[in-house]
Amino acid sequence: ILIQFPNHPTYHIKANITKVLLTKSDKLMKNLILLKEHHHEFGNVVGACHVDDGIRESIVILSKDGSLVEQGSWERKLDGDDWFRVTFVDPQIVCLSRKGAIVSVQPESGEWELVGEFDNGILDGKWSPDAEVLALITLTESEDGNKNGVLLTMSAEFDVLGEIVLEAFDACAQVSIEWRPDGTLLAVNSLETSDNVRRIRIYQRESLALNSVGRSEDGSGKVVPNLQEPLAWASGGCSNLIASVQRKSKRTQQVVFF
């Protein structure tokens, strides 16, 4: 696992069934230095976060089954499974589960508490680069029994800042969220039931006002066909560039940019 934390070295986590090696390197990926070796039996590692509260610095690793480990210090097991995101939101660690749970963890002890839960799960969720706004997608059930997608933004205190219904949202398809590096915009890649076509929609940070929709580069106004779920927003001087993947044939895929 290769992890780049803003304003910190690149961390490499080599995970197998019994061992995690933590190393760092410079931007050129040279001169790897072994920082610490920690033995632990992991399941499916889904993420890690860099914790730095001004007093202590560490790496916390999350597995899909809810195993949460701070290197060489504490180990905890969160309730349930299908965990997918761990983020340091000073002064706490926040974990998200696709089953709908949001958990707050104390970095110094590993003690945790359930701070919220969505009955219909969390399809995807990601904190803004400044860790002040959480964007997530869940489902809501209408009176006729159909499920609609809902995009929410929440503060670090878990107060709802904005909420919109995603039109013609396919509740069974994968969805992804990505933030612009400056945190002013967020992108949602989702499949729409009206025409069975994926679209990348760009929203404002807190109000969730629609900013734009990704379309073909030939100026025709058509959406790009056969988009896949992956989504990434370029950093640095290329923050107007969004990348995704387009399926060209059964065996061929290509990276596309918006």
N, C-alpha and C positions, 0 to 999 in steps of 0.2 A: 504494500500500500504506500503510495507516495502522497504526502500531505504537505501543502504549502499554506502556512499561516501568514497573514499580512504582517509585515515589519518584523518577521522572525525568520530563522533559517528554514531550509527545507528539511522536513523530517521523513525518514524512511522507516516504515514498520514492516518487518518481515514476520508474517504470522503463519505458523503451522499448528499442528495439534498440541505442541508442548512448549513452544518458545516464541518469544517476541524480542527482536533486536531493535533498539532505538539508536539511530545514527543521525548525524546532520551533515550538510554539505553547503558549500557556497552556491551562488546562482549558476555557476558553470558546471555544477554537479561533479566536482572534483574533490579529492582529498577527504573521503568519508572518514569521520571520526566516531568511534564507538563511545557513546555516552553512558549507556546502561544496558544491562542484559537482564531480562525478567522472564522467569519460567512460569507459564500458566497454561492451563488447558482451555483453549478457546473453541467456540463453535464458529458460526459464520460472522466474522467481524464486518460491521457495516459502517463504522466511522470512528473518528477520534477527534479530540479537541485539545488545543493548547490552553492551559490554565495559568494565568499570571495575574495575581491580585496585588502585586507590589510587595508581597511578603514571601510568597513561595511560588515556584514555577514547576509545572509538571505536565504530563500527557495523560488524558483519560480516554480509555478505549471502550467502545460499546459493541456488544454482539447482538445478533438478531434475537436471541432467546432472552435478552434482558440482562446478561452478565455485564457488569460495569466495573472496570479495574483502573485504579490509579497506580501508575508504575511504582512498584516497591512499597506501597503504603497501605491501601485498603482495597477490599473487593466486596461488591454488593450484588444482589440479584433483584432486579425489578420484577414486579408482578406481570404476568401475561407474557406475550411474545410478539413477534413481528415489529420490533423496534427498528428504526431506520435512521434517526438523526440525533446527534449529540453536539451541543454548542455551549461554549462558555459565554454567559451573559452576566457580566460582572455585577454582583458578587456571587452568582450561582451558576450551576451547570443545569442546562435544560435538555431533557430527552423527549423525543416524540415517537409514538407508536402508531402504526397503521390501523390498529384496533381502536384508536381515538384518544389514547391517554397522553396527557402532558404532565411530566414529572420534573420537580425541582430538586436538585441535589446539592448538598453543602460540600464544597471542595475539600475542606480540612478533615471531614469525618466520613464522608460518603453517605450520611443520613439523608433520606429522601422522603418526599411527600407528594401525593397526587394533588395538583393544583387545578386540574380541569379535565373533562372527558367529553368527547363527542360521540353520541350514540351510534352514528353511522360511519365512524372511522375518520381517519385523516388520509387522504389520497397522496398528498405531498405537502411539505412545509419547509420553509427556509427563512432564517433570520437575515435581515438586511446587513450590509457590510459593517455598519456601525453598531450592530447588535441592539438597536433600539426598536425595531419593528419586526414582528413575526408575520409572514404571509403564509396562509395555508388554505388548502382546498378540502372541503368536506361535502357531505351530501345532506339534502333535506327531502323529506317525503311529503308529497302533495296529497290532497284529499282523495284523489283518484288512485293513489298507490304508486304513482310514478316517482322516481328519484331524480332530483335536479342537483347540479353542481353549485356549490356556493364558495366564492372566494372571499376570505376574511383577512383583515389586517388587525394585529393586536399590539399593544404596547408591551414594554418589558415587565409591566405590572399586570399583564394579561387583561387589560381593558380593551374592548372592541373599538377600533378606530374607524373601520369601514367595512361594508358588507354588500356584495352584489351577487345576483344569480347569474350563472353562466348559461346563456341561451343554448338550447339544442345540445346539451352536454351528454356525452356517452359515458354513463356511470361505470361501464364494464371495461373501458379502455384505460391504459396507462396515461398519466398526466404528469407534467413536470413544471416546476417553477424555477426561474433564475432571475437574480437581481442584477441591475446595471451596477458596475463597480462603485459609482458615486452614491448609490442608494436612492436616486430620485425616481427611478422607474423599475417596474418588474415585468417579466415576460411569463406568459402561460402558454404551454404547448398542450393542446387538447384535441380530441376527436369529436366532431359534431355529427349528430344523428341526422340532420337535415339532408346532407349529401355524402356522409361517410368520408369526409375529408378533414385532415388535421389542419389547424390554423394556429399561428403564433400571434397572440394578441398582447399588446403592450399597455400597461396601466400606470396611472400616477401612484406615487408612493402610499399615501394614506387615504386619499379620497376614492381611489380606485376608478377615477374617470378614465374612460378609454382614450388612449393616446394614438394608437395606430394598429394596423393589421398587416402581418407579413404577406407580401404578394410577389409575383414573378418580376424578375429584373428587366423584362423586355418592355415594360410600360403598358402592358395590356390590361393590367388590373386583376389578372387571374391569380388565384392562390396557387402555391406550389403543390403539385400532386404528390402523393405517396410519401409524405413526410413521416418520419419515425419519431419516437418519444424523446431521444436525447436532445439536450438543450444546453448551450453555454454562451456566456456573454464575455467578449474579450475585455481585457483589463488594460491599464496604462493609457497610451495614446490612441487606442483603437476601440474606445468604449461605445462607439456607434455601431459596432459590428457584432452580430449574433450568429452563432453557428448551430446547425442541426444536421440531421442525416436524412437523405432521400433514397428510397429504394428505387433502383432503375430496372432491375429484373430479379429473378429468383436468386441469382448468385452475385449480383452486383449492387453495391450501395455507394453513394458518394456524399461527401461533405458539402453542404450548401450554406451560403452566407446571406444574411439580410442586413 
